[in-house]
């Protein structure tokens, strides 16, 4: 039986909903790189899949060799695919690590990062874990670091609360983009308080079983049209 996360990546095919979200994430990532100070820039991607969001950006910009990236993913097939593409594109400073991104020990040596990607996570964990993860992000972000995150706006829509949680954690919202014709959205926040030291042996989130995930209970957020948001 094929791994569900490998199957999910089929949704990135041209003109599928995830491909539209991918383009928005990549645009936000380019903006984050453009605003980084000159010199080496660290990028950390949690539950990175095959890394196509980052690899698709680094294949072209002139600063690609300045980026030091760690992409953390548990699924062996996706890690192998990402490593193969990074090698093919000559991205020697991109590191794929097959590990559990919910464990803070997986971040050792990769933080603080100028850009942190938290994509494809918030719809698969409990609301409490979403808040815990947001509260934990200042331990991953560098000074003035950027976080790019995604979450479906399916009911009950948690994105207004998530945006507030980022502010409470010391971030300022730079953008919040909704994907037309879907419930998907992409948020970008910049840290405005001093970063905090990374605490080891912590687990900010745990993926729920498939039938317990908010995205599953609401129907597929990658294909469903956006519903009216609550006031």
Secondary structure as GFF3:
##gff-version 3
##sequence-region A 1 231
A	DSSP	alpha_helix	4	8	.	.	.	ID=ss1
A	DSSP	three_ten_helix	9	12	.	.	.	ID=ss2
A	DSSP	alpha_helix	17	35	.	.	.	ID=ss3
A	DSSP	beta_strand	41	46	.	.	.	ID=ss4
A	DSSP	alpha_helix	52	58	.	.	.	ID=ss5
A	DSSP	three_ten_helix	64	66	.	.	.	ID=ss6
A	DSSP	beta_strand	67	73	.	.	.	ID=ss7
A	DSSP	alpha_helix	76	88	.	.	.	ID=ss8
A	DSSP	beta_strand	94	98	.	.	.	ID=ss9
A	DSSP	three_ten_helix	104	107	.	.	.	ID=ss10
A	DSSP	beta_strand	113	118	.	.	.	ID=ss11
A	DSSP	alpha_helix	127	136	.	.	.	ID=ss12
A	DSSP	three_ten_helix	137	139	.	.	.	ID=ss13
A	DSSP	beta_strand	141	152	.	.	.	ID=ss14
A	DSSP	alpha_helix	159	168	.	.	.	ID=ss15
A	DSSP	beta_strand	171	178	.	.	.	ID=ss16
A	DSSP	beta_strand	184	191	.	.	.	ID=ss17
A	DSSP	three_ten_helix	210	212	.	.	.	ID=ss18
A	DSSP	alpha_helix	214	217	.	.	.	ID=ss19
###
